[in-house]
Amino acid sequence: MSASYSDVAASRAEILARIAAAAKAVGRAADAVGLVAVSKLQPDERVDAALAAGLRLFGENRVQEAQARWVDRRGQFDALRLRLIGPLQSNKAEDAVRLFDAIDVLDRPKLAAAIAGAAQKVGRCPELLVQVNTGEEPQKAGIAPPEADAFIKEARETYGLPVVGLMCIPPLEEEPAMHFALLAKIAARNGLAELSMGMSDDFETAIRFGATQVRVGSALFGARV
Ligand SMILES: *Cc1c(COP(=O)(O)O)cnc(C)c1O
């Protein structure tokens, strides 16, 4: 086996143990938290190592990069699941609907309309998370917190979309805890079960605040190239 296989396999085991410990510490079951392996910008050999190590749930942030990487591999692994975690342009909605099992970045009515139209055409709709810009950062995607409730309702009722949860990426320079708490609060009042929050540096904190999915890239694969 290549060095890269044993590296990814060891990191995976370590991260799963940390997830289990963080969940247990707040009285949650270890299997209540899914590990999304963020493979964006990673070399193919590390992705193949991750597959060999048993990982089956992956996050990508660009539609085209994900198509190039996954269209063939997907045929080889039945249980493979792909989530889109990076910004989506409306004109790429159909490609995204065809490729991904989940789109975690729904954040505006125009995109909701495009996904609904694509889903109708393709005959299936990925699971959807609404991205919330909890830090209200101008350069960052996501619906602003004060507009979240109305947008979630619009996505579900006007566009008939299967919204099941929320996603956030806290500002780099702030304590993530208050952002995770805010996301959990918005989810609870809207009856949404899934919370995608926490990355390599803060996934244990996110689990404490109720994350049901953590998105881990560099801690699993090593630095992006
Ligand atoms: C890149 C990325 C991650 C993973 O980041 P790491 O710090 O490498 O774990 C998680 N979520 C999103 C949305 C990302 O773009």
The ligand as an SDF file (V2000), in Angstrom:
LIG
                    3D

 15 15  0  0  0  0  0  0  0  0999 V2000
  -12.6680   23.5840    2.2700 C   0  0  0  0  0  0  0  0  0  0  0  0
  -13.9170   23.4830    3.0410 C   0  0  0  0  0  0  0  0  0  0  0  0
  -14.0000   22.6590    4.1870 C   0  0  0  0  0  0  0  0  0  0  0  0
  -12.8420   21.8740    4.7470 C   0  0  0  0  0  0  0  0  0  0  0  0
  -11.8920   22.6980    5.3260 O   0  0  0  0  0  0  0  0  0  0  0  0
  -10.7020   22.1180    6.2380 P   0  0  0  0  0  0  0  0  0  0  0  0
  -10.3270   23.2480    7.0990 O   0  0  0  0  0  0  0  0  0  0  0  0
   -9.6280   21.6940    5.2870 O   0  0  0  0  0  0  0  0  0  0  0  0
  -11.2380   20.9780    6.9970 O   0  0  0  0  0  0  0  0  0  0  0  0
  -15.2280   22.5840    4.8330 C   0  0  0  0  0  0  0  0  0  0  0  0
  -16.3000   23.2680    4.3840 N   0  0  0  0  0  0  0  0  0  0  0  0
  -16.2560   24.0530    3.2940 C   0  0  0  0  0  0  0  0  0  0  0  0
  -17.4790   24.7610    2.8710 C   0  0  0  0  0  0  0  0  0  0  0  0
  -15.0650   24.1910    2.6000 C   0  0  0  0  0  0  0  0  0  0  0  0
  -15.0450   24.9900    1.5140 O   0  0  0  0  0  0  0  0  0  0  0  0
  1  2  1  0
  2  3  1  0
  2 14  2  0
  3  4  1  0
  3 10  2  0
  4  5  1  0
  5  6  1  0
  6  7  2  0
  6  8  1  0
  6  9  1  0
 10 11  1  0
 11 12  2  0
 12 13  1  0
 12 14  1  0
 14 15  1  0
M  END
$$$$
